Amino acid sequence: MIVVAGEALIDLIPTPGGDLAVSVGGGPFNTARWLARLGAPVSFLGAVASDLLGERIRRSLVDCGVALNLVIDASHPTTLALAQLDAAGAARYSFYADATSVRDLAPELVPDTVLDGIDALHVGGVGMTLEPSATAVEELVAGAHAAGALVMLDPNVRPSLIAERGEYLARLTRVLAHTDALKLSVDDLRWIEPEEPAQTAVRALLNAGPRVVLLTDGPSGATVFSQDAVTAVPASQVDVVDTIGAGDAFGAGFLAHWHEAGLRRAELASTELVVAATRFAATVSGVACAHQGATPPSGLRELLD
C-alpha cells in the first residue's frame, strides 16, 4: 500500500471569459489520484471538510480509486487556492488557508493504522509548511522510514505560505534525513539554495539523506542525481494545455512504476532502475500537460500503452 499525505483543496482558475473555474486540487491529493489511475493501491491521508467542496474532493478520490480509510474529517471549511496562469500555462498560486481544512491535519488525528502494510509514503506541499500538518508530516515520515517504507518527498515550495524561512529549512533538513527519493523542481531548488549552482545545491541535498534526487525542469526534462551518477531524462513531447499538476503526475509516475516492479528502497542504488522509473514519470507528466487541469484522465493506462 502507498500512503500519500498532505493537503486537498480547491483550485480557482481564471477563464478567458473572466470567470473562475472550480477544480479539485492540492499536490498530495493530485499525486494520490494519479497513482490510483496508474493502478497503484493508494490511501490519502489528509483533512477534508464536510462542506460541498469537501464532498467534491471525496468524490474525486473515490472516482479515481483512492482509498478513504485515512481521511480525517476537517472541522474547518475547504482551503482555496487562486491559480494565475502565465503564457506558457504555468501556474502561480495565492492561498486562502487561515482557519480552513488544511490546518486540520494534526498529529493526534493521524489514524493509528497509517503504517499498517505500508510500502511507500509520499509527502510534500502545503502539508510541509503550515502547522499543525507540518509536525504531523514530519512525524509520519520518521515513522514510515523506521518501518522500512520507501519515503518520497516533493517539497513543492509555496513561498507565500512560509512565514519563517529558517524554520522551514530546518524542518526540511530533518525530513530529508528520513527521505529516500527527493523530487523537486528547479524553482524549488532556487528557493532552497538561491546562492549555489544547481549541481552544488543538489549535492548538498543528497548529502542530507536521500539516495536519489529527481530534478524537474519543465520542457527541459528531468535530471537524476545519485552519489555516483548524473543522468538527463528528456521531457515527453506534447502540445501543452497547461502544467497544473504536472509535477504531481511526475512523482506519481515514478512511484507507481517503482511499486509495480516490486522495488524497495535498496534498489534506489541502481541508476538503471531509477532512470527507467524517471522516464515513465516524464511520460505521465506529459499526459498531464496535454490535458486541462490536474485531474488524471480515465483510461490513463491505455493512453500510456
Summary of the structure (lengths in Angstrom):
residues: 305
radius of gyration: 17.5
end to end distance: 23.9
largest distance: 51.2
contacts: 1114
relative contact order: 0.15
helix: 42%
strand: 21%
